[in-house]
Amino acid sequence: MNSEKIDLKKTVELFRALADPTRCKILVLLWDKIYCVCELTAALELAQPTISRHLRILEQAGFVESNRKGQRMEYSLNPEGRQEIKKLLELLRDWLSELDEMKELREKIRLIALEGPCPDKSQY
């Protein structure tokens, strides 16, 4: 365990961030690859502001980090995250990645990412 002090408030914040199915899906997807907001929007079939709000919550909790690439905002798991966060992410991935819904979603976003940097979002 690292030297950062763990307190109840931070712990509750971590679990609050995980208490939403969309955020859990985002974390499992980001385990495999870095994705931009538009790819996550297309795969999850949610509005861009909704995805951005979920990503902001995950970033504030320390699960993900963002990186601007031109006009694109890309998200990945936080490699420098606290050890507790890494353990939670591993558990989450082990629990969720075998669900049929997650397997289908992972394949869907893989295909979306192959289409190019930003798929047509007009239908979302």
Secondary structure, 3 states (H helix, E strand, C coil): CCCCCCCHHHHHHHHHHHCCHHHHHHHHHHHHCCEEHHHHHHHHCCCHHHHHHHHHHHHHHCCEEEEEECCEEEEEECCCCCHHHHHHHHHHHHHHCCCHHHHHHHHHHHHHHHHCCCCCCCCC
